[in-house]
């Protein structure tokens, strides 16, 4: 995953860091377990992060390699 941006403040990345600190790095694991319990295939963490980054940075682009 490669990020190309000129923005200094990316809200999605900051939220992800805070969640990782609070859950000692297990936030994604718990989100997937809860999503599976309720019948979802994906927790939506990555979509949320990208959406929040685009809110704070209009020229935000992310490409997967």
C-alpha positions in Angstrom: 0.0 0.0 0.0 1.4 3.3 -1.0 0.0 6.7 0.0 0.6 9.9 -2.0 -0.5 13.1 -0.4 0.5 16.6 0.4 -1.7 16.9 3.5 -0.3 17.1 7.0 -3.4 16.1 8.9 -5.1 12.8 8.0 -8.0 12.1 10.4 -8.4 8.5 9.4 -4.7 7.7 10.2 -4.9 9.5 13.5 -8.1 7.6 14.6 -6.4 4.3 13.6 -3.4 5.1 15.7 -5.6 6.1 18.7 -7.6 2.8 18.4 -4.3 0.8 18.2 -3.0 2.5 21.4 -6.2 2.0 23.4 -6.5 -1.7 22.4 -2.8 -2.5 22.6 -2.7 -3.3 18.8 -5.7 -5.6 18.8 -8.4 -3.2 17.6 -8.7 -4.7 14.1 -8.9 -8.2 15.5 -11.8 -7.3 17.8 -13.5 -5.3 15.1 -13.4 -8.4 12.8 -14.7 -10.7 15.6 -17.6 -8.4 16.3 -18.4 -8.0 12.6 -18.4 -11.8 12.2 -20.7 -12.2 15.2 -23.2 -9.8 13.6 -22.9 -11.6 10.2 -20.8 -9.1 8.3 -17.9 -10.2 6.1 -15.7 -7.1 6.8 -15.5 -4.7 9.7 -15.1 -1.7 7.4 -12.0 -0.4 9.1 -10.1 0.4 5.9 -13.1 2.1 4.3 -13.6 4.2 7.4 -9.9 5.2 7.4 -9.9 6.2 3.7 -13.3 8.1 4.1 -12.0 10.1 7.1 -8.7 10.9 5.3 -10.7 12.2 2.3 -12.7 14.4 4.5 -9.6 16.2 5.8 -7.6 16.1 2.6 -9.4 16.7 -0.7 -6.4 15.5 -2.9 -5.9 12.3 -0.9 -5.2 9.3 -3.1 -4.3 5.8 -2.0 -3.1 3.0 -4.3 -2.6 -0.7 -3.4 0.3 -2.6 -4.8 
